[in-house]
Amino acid sequence: MEREEYRRMAELEAAMWWYRALHAHLASHLAGLDLPPDARVLDAGCGTGGLLYYLRDALPRLTLEGVEYDPEAAALAREKSGRPVTVGSVNALPFAPSSLVGPGFDVIVSADVLCHAGVQPEAALAEFFRCLKPGGWLLLNLPAYGWMASAHDRHVHNVRRYTAGGAAADVAAAGFAPVRAGYWNSLLFPLMLLHRLTSGAKQSSDVQAYPPWLDRSLFAVTALERWLHGKNIQLPFGGSVWILARKPL
């Protein structure tokens, strides 16, 4: 991403409703997995460390680490989270292959990374598969719908968006099974669509500070949606795609 985008992310990701909702959404998926004590979890493409910082406090039993392509962002992530962050690419992860008796990750999380211009999705998925332990989990978040591409995508160098079915097929083709997929940020989707249609050629991304009352209101809607997901109530559309898949034993 642009250097300015990394700096904006580092400044706002602990407070902005979107990041808080994303981190809570991913944490809820992780909390629902039957993971061993001190499960080893990699945030692949961890940016400036917001998710690592959130998970450190929300799920303290996890053994967390990150990998990030940009050295400055990696340093910020390391400082923010207090967890090890390696400089490297998701296209060729700087970790040894996993085996039943060797090193490997219990979970790899990757949030809005496969969509980036510098990422080769097939290579990245193959690397995730390689570095997971047998029976390990892959948790992805991806932007939804190619027709939703906007000025925001240009500023953060997103070049692809996904449907749940298309993303699930890509993950299955990489060898993962079973694969579950769906959408979230559904209740706010009409507002997101309106914003995309009216934003035009913005001079910056959507990462920005919101008035406190608006930020609280938007986050409250996402919290309601997480509660509904906990009751197995999900809508067949949304602003983001989630994927949960497992490497076979």
Helices and strands as residue ranges (DSSP letters): H 3-12, H 17-31, E 40-44, H 50-58, E 63-68, H 71-81, E 85-87, E 105-111, H 121-131, E 132-143, G 146-148, H 151-156, H 164-173, E 179-184, H 189-199, H 212-230, E 240-246
